[in-house]
Amino acid sequence: MHNQLLGCLVDLMENQKTMSHVSVWRGKDNITMPHLLCKLWRDEECRLVVQRDASGAVTGMLLPEQGL
């Protein structure tokens, strides 16, 4: 479901008329769109078991989602 949601958001972001609406959007608990997108990104990295080093850089440049 996340893939479809992110695809829809990307389509929305390509339309400049929607940018003002997206920037003022607030969700449950007053969450903003950038915060929601970052949360989705982190959740997807956890699901794919992406490994990061102490500075936050992705380790395993060949297949980061597999830790290789």
N, CA, C and O atoms as a GROMACS GRO file, in nm:
protein
  272
    1MET      N    1   0.082  -0.120   0.000
    1MET     CA    2   0.000   0.000   0.000
    1MET      C    3   0.086   0.126   0.000
    1MET      O    4   0.048   0.227  -0.059
    2HIS      N    5   0.202   0.121   0.065
    2HIS     CA    6   0.290   0.239   0.069
    2HIS      C    7   0.334   0.280  -0.071
    2HIS      O    8   0.343   0.399  -0.100
    3ASN      N    9   0.362   0.181  -0.158
    3ASN     CA   10   0.407   0.213  -0.294
    3ASN      C   11   0.301   0.294  -0.368
    3ASN      O   12   0.334   0.392  -0.436
    4GLN      N   13   0.176   0.254  -0.358
    4GLN     CA   14   0.069   0.326  -0.425
    4GLN      C   15   0.052   0.467  -0.366
    4GLN      O   16   0.031   0.563  -0.440
    5LEU      N   17   0.060   0.476  -0.235
    5LEU     CA   18   0.048   0.607  -0.169
    5LEU      C   19   0.161   0.700  -0.212
    5LEU      O   20   0.137   0.816  -0.244
    6LEU      N   21   0.283   0.650  -0.211
    6LEU     CA   22   0.396   0.733  -0.251
    6LEU      C   23   0.386   0.773  -0.398
    6LEU      O   24   0.422   0.885  -0.434
    7GLY      N   25   0.338   0.682  -0.482
    7GLY     CA   26   0.319   0.714  -0.623
    7GLY      C   27   0.219   0.827  -0.642
    7GLY      O   28   0.241   0.917  -0.723
    8CYS      N   29   0.111   0.824  -0.567
    8CYS     CA   30   0.011   0.931  -0.573
    8CYS      C   31   0.070   1.063  -0.526
    8CYS      O   32   0.045   1.168  -0.585
    9LEU      N   33   0.148   1.058  -0.419
    9LEU     CA   34   0.210   1.181  -0.367
    9LEU      C   35   0.308   1.240  -0.467
    9LEU      O   36   0.316   1.362  -0.482
   10VAL      N   37   0.384   1.154  -0.534
   10VAL     CA   38   0.479   1.202  -0.636
   10VAL      C   39   0.402   1.270  -0.748
   10VAL      O   40   0.441   1.378  -0.794
   11ASP      N   41   0.293   1.209  -0.793
   11ASP     CA   42   0.211   1.270  -0.898
   11ASP      C   43   0.158   1.406  -0.853
   11ASP      O   44   0.157   1.501  -0.932
   12LEU      N   45   0.114   1.416  -0.728
   12LEU     CA   46   0.066   1.544  -0.677
   12LEU      C   47   0.177   1.649  -0.674
   12LEU      O   48   0.154   1.765  -0.707
   13MET      N   49   0.296   1.608  -0.634
   13MET     CA   50   0.407   1.703  -0.620
   13MET      C   51   0.454   1.757  -0.755
   13MET      O   52   0.515   1.863  -0.761
   14GLU      N   53   0.426   1.684  -0.863
   14GLU     CA   54   0.466   1.732  -0.996
   14GLU      C   55   0.378   1.847  -1.043
   14GLU      O   56   0.418   1.922  -1.132
   15ASN      N   57   0.260   1.862  -0.987
   15ASN     CA   58   0.168   1.969  -1.023
   15ASN      C   59   0.193   2.088  -0.930
   15ASN      O   60   0.170   2.078  -0.810
   16GLN      N   61   0.239   2.199  -0.987
   16GLN     CA   62   0.273   2.315  -0.903
   16GLN      C   63   0.152   2.376  -0.833
   16GLN      O   64   0.168   2.444  -0.732
   17LYS      N   65   0.033   2.354  -0.886
   17LYS     CA   66  -0.087   2.409  -0.822
   17LYS      C   67  -0.117   2.340  -0.690
   17LYS      O   68  -0.185   2.397  -0.605
   18THR      N   69  -0.068   2.219  -0.671
   18THR     CA   70  -0.098   2.146  -0.547
   18THR      C   71   0.005   2.172  -0.438
   18THR      O   72  -0.019   2.137  -0.322
   19MET      N   73   0.117   2.232  -0.471
   19MET     CA   74   0.224   2.253  -0.373
   19MET      C   75   0.176   2.335  -0.253
   19MET      O   76   0.212   2.303  -0.139
   20SER      N   77   0.098   2.438  -0.275
   20SER     CA   78   0.051   2.519  -0.162
   20SER      C   79  -0.042   2.438  -0.072
   20SER      O   80  -0.040   2.453   0.050
   21HIS      N   81  -0.122   2.352  -0.132
   21HIS     CA   82  -0.213   2.268  -0.052
   21HIS      C   83  -0.134   2.165   0.029
   21HIS      O   84  -0.165   2.140   0.146
   22VAL      N   85  -0.033   2.106  -0.034
   22VAL     CA   86   0.048   2.005   0.034
   22VAL      C   87   0.127   2.069   0.149
   22VAL      O   88   0.142   2.009   0.255
   23SER      N   89   0.176   2.190   0.127
   23SER     CA   90   0.258   2.255   0.230
   23SER      C   91   0.178   2.293   0.354
   23SER      O   92   0.234   2.302   0.463
   24VAL      N   93   0.048   2.316   0.340
   24VAL     CA   94  -0.033   2.352   0.457
   24VAL      C   95  -0.113   2.235   0.513
   24VAL      O   96  -0.180   2.249   0.616
   25TRP      N   97  -0.106   2.119   0.448
   25TRP     CA   98  -0.182   2.002   0.492
   25TRP      C   99  -0.135   1.959   0.631
   25TRP      O  100  -0.016   1.959   0.661
   26ARG      N  101  -0.230   1.922   0.714
   26ARG     CA  102  -0.202   1.867   0.847
   26ARG      C  103  -0.285   1.741   0.861
   26ARG      O  104  -0.403   1.738   0.826
   27GLY      N  105  -0.223   1.639   0.911
   27GLY     CA  106  -0.291   1.513   0.932
   27GLY      C  107  -0.326   1.492   1.078
   27GLY      O  108  -0.332   1.586   1.158
   28LYS      N  109  -0.347   1.367   1.111
   28LYS     CA  110  -0.379   1.331   1.249
   28LYS      C  111  -0.266   1.378   1.341
   28LYS      O  112  -0.149   1.367   1.306
   29ASP      N  113  -0.301   1.429   1.455
   29ASP     CA  114  -0.205   1.483   1.554
   29ASP      C  115  -0.122   1.597   1.496
   29ASP      O  116  -0.009   1.620   1.540
   30ASN      N  117  -0.178   1.670   1.397
   30ASN     CA  118  -0.114   1.788   1.339
   30ASN      C  119   0.018   1.757   1.268
   30ASN      O  120   0.106   1.842   1.264
   31ILE      N  121   0.032   1.637   1.214
   31ILE     CA  122   0.154   1.598   1.142
   31ILE      C  123   0.156   1.667   1.006
   31ILE      O  124   0.054   1.675   0.938
   32THR      N  125   0.274   1.716   0.964
   32THR     CA  126   0.287   1.782   0.835
   32THR      C  127   0.326   1.681   0.727
   32THR      O  128   0.367   1.569   0.758
   33MET      N  129   0.312   1.720   0.601
   33MET     CA  130   0.345   1.631   0.490
   33MET      C  131   0.493   1.591   0.491
   33MET      O  132   0.523   1.473   0.474
   34PRO      N  133   0.588   1.685   0.509
   34PRO     CA  134   0.728   1.642   0.514
   34PRO      C  135   0.754   1.541   0.626
   34PRO      O  136   0.830   1.446   0.609
   35HIS      N  137   0.691   1.562   0.741
   35HIS     CA  138   0.708   1.468   0.853
   35HIS      C  139   0.651   1.331   0.816
   35HIS      O  140   0.712   1.228   0.846
   36LEU      N  141   0.536   1.329   0.751
   36LEU     CA  142   0.475   1.203   0.709
   36LEU      C  143   0.564   1.131   0.608
   36LEU      O  144   0.582   1.010   0.618
   37LEU      N  145   0.618   1.204   0.512
   37LEU     CA  146   0.705   1.142   0.411
   37LEU      C  147   0.832   1.085   0.474
   37LEU      O  148   0.876   0.977   0.436
   38CYS      N  149   0.890   1.157   0.569
   38CYS     CA  150   1.009   1.106   0.638
   38CYS      C  151   0.976   0.980   0.718
   38CYS      O  152   1.055   0.886   0.722
   39LYS      N  153   0.860   0.979   0.781
   39LYS     CA  154   0.818   0.860   0.856
   39LYS      C  155   0.799   0.742   0.763
   39LYS      O  156   0.843   0.631   0.794
   40LEU      N  157   0.734   0.764   0.649
   40LEU     CA  158   0.717   0.656   0.552
   40LEU      C  159   0.852   0.603   0.503
   40LEU      O  160   0.871   0.483   0.487
   41TRP      N  161   0.946   0.695   0.480
   41TRP     CA  162   1.081   0.657   0.435
   41TRP      C  163   1.149   0.570   0.541
   41TRP      O  164   1.205   0.465   0.508
   42ARG      N  165   1.145   0.614   0.667
   42ARG     CA  166   1.209   0.537   0.774
   42ARG      C  167   1.142   0.401   0.793
   42ARG      O  168   1.211   0.301   0.814
   43ASP      N  169   1.010   0.398   0.785
   43ASP     CA  170   0.938   0.270   0.796
   43ASP      C  171   0.978   0.174   0.685
   43ASP      O  172   0.996   0.055   0.709
   44GLU      N  173   0.991   0.227   0.563
   44GLU     CA  174   1.030   0.142   0.450
   44GLU      C  175   1.173   0.092   0.465
   44GLU      O  176   1.203  -0.022   0.432
   45GLU      N  177   1.263   0.178   0.515
   45GLU     CA  178   1.400   0.134   0.540
   45GLU      C  179   1.403   0.024   0.646
   45GLU      O  180   1.480  -0.072   0.633
   46CYS      N  181   1.322   0.036   0.749
   46CYS     CA  182   1.315  -0.069   0.851
   46CYS      C  183   1.262  -0.199   0.791
   46CYS      O  184   1.312  -0.307   0.822
   47ARG      N  185   1.160  -0.188   0.707
   47ARG     CA  186   1.103  -0.307   0.645
   47ARG      C  187   1.204  -0.377   0.554
   47ARG      O  188   1.207  -0.500   0.547
   48LEU      N  189   1.286  -0.297   0.485
   48LEU     CA  190   1.387  -0.352   0.394
   48LEU      C  191   1.518  -0.385   0.465
   48LEU      O  192   1.611  -0.436   0.402
   49VAL      N  193   1.527  -0.356   0.594
   49VAL     CA  194   1.646  -0.379   0.677
   49VAL      C  195   1.768  -0.308   0.616
   49VAL      O  196   1.873  -0.369   0.596
   50VAL      N  197   1.752  -0.179   0.589
   50VAL     CA  198   1.862  -0.098   0.539
   50VAL      C  199   1.956  -0.070   0.656
   50VAL      O  200   1.912  -0.028   0.763
   51GLN      N  201   2.084  -0.094   0.635
   51GLN     CA  202   2.183  -0.073   0.741
   51GLN      C  203   2.252   0.061   0.722
   51GLN      O  204   2.284   0.101   0.609
   52ARG      N  205   2.275   0.130   0.833
   52ARG     CA  206   2.344   0.260   0.831
   52ARG      C  207   2.458   0.258   0.931
   52ARG      O  208   2.453   0.186   1.031
   53ASP      N  209   2.562   0.338   0.903
   53ASP     CA  210   2.674   0.346   0.997
   53ASP      C  211   2.645   0.453   1.102
   53ASP      O  212   2.535   0.509   1.104
   54ALA      N  213   2.741   0.481   1.188
   54ALA     CA  214   2.721   0.574   1.299
   54ALA      C  215   2.687   0.716   1.252
   54ALA      O  216   2.617   0.790   1.322
   55SER      N  217   2.735   0.755   1.134
   55SER     CA  218   2.706   0.890   1.083
   55SER      C  219   2.576   0.896   1.004
   55SER      O  220   2.536   1.004   0.960
   56GLY      N  221   2.509   0.782   0.987
   56GLY     CA  222   2.381   0.780   0.917
   56GLY      C  223   2.390   0.743   0.771
   56GLY      O  224   2.287   0.737   0.703
   57ALA      N  225   2.512   0.719   0.720
   57ALA     CA  226   2.528   0.683   0.579
   57ALA      C  227   2.487   0.537   0.558
   57ALA      O  228   2.509   0.452   0.645
   58VAL      N  229   2.427   0.509   0.443
   58VAL     CA  230   2.386   0.373   0.411
   58VAL      C  231   2.510   0.289   0.385
   58VAL      O  232   2.598   0.328   0.308
   59THR      N  233   2.517   0.175   0.450
   59THR     CA  234   2.627   0.082   0.424
   59THR      C  235   2.579  -0.022   0.324
   59THR      O  236   2.460  -0.050   0.316
   60GLY      N  237   2.671  -0.078   0.249
   60GLY     CA  238   2.634  -0.176   0.148
   60GLY      C  239   2.579  -0.105   0.024
   60GLY      O  240   2.459  -0.107   0.000
   61MET      N  241   2.666  -0.043  -0.053
   61MET     CA  242   2.623   0.038  -0.165
   61MET      C  243   2.568  -0.045  -0.282
   61MET      O  244   2.491   0.009  -0.362
   62LEU      N  245   2.604  -0.173  -0.293
   62LEU     CA  246   2.554  -0.252  -0.405
   62LEU      C  247   2.405  -0.282  -0.390
   62LEU      O  248   2.326  -0.257  -0.481
   63LEU      N  249   2.368  -0.335  -0.276
   63LEU     CA  250   2.228  -0.366  -0.248
   63LEU      C  251   2.197  -0.321  -0.106
   63LEU      O  252   2.187  -0.404  -0.016
   64PRO      N  253   2.181  -0.189  -0.085
   64PRO     CA  254   2.163  -0.139   0.052
   64PRO      C  255   2.044  -0.200   0.124
   64PRO      O  256   2.048  -0.218   0.246
   65GLU      N  257   1.937  -0.231   0.050
   65GLU     CA  258   1.821  -0.287   0.118
   65GLU      C  259   1.844  -0.428   0.166
   65GLU      O  260   1.765  -0.481   0.245
   66GLN      N  261   1.954  -0.492   0.119
   66GLN     CA  262   1.988  -0.626   0.166
   66GLN      C  263   2.113  -0.628   0.252
   66GLN      O  264   2.158  -0.733   0.296
   67GLY      N  265   2.170  -0.510   0.277
   67GLY     CA  266   2.287  -0.499   0.364
   67GLY      C  267   2.413  -0.554   0.298
   67GLY      O  268   2.508  -0.589   0.368
   68LEU      N  269   2.416  -0.561   0.164
   68LEU     CA  270   2.534  -0.615   0.094
   68LEU      C  271   2.620  -0.503   0.042
   68LEU      O  272   2.724  -0.529  -0.020
   0.00000   0.00000   0.00000
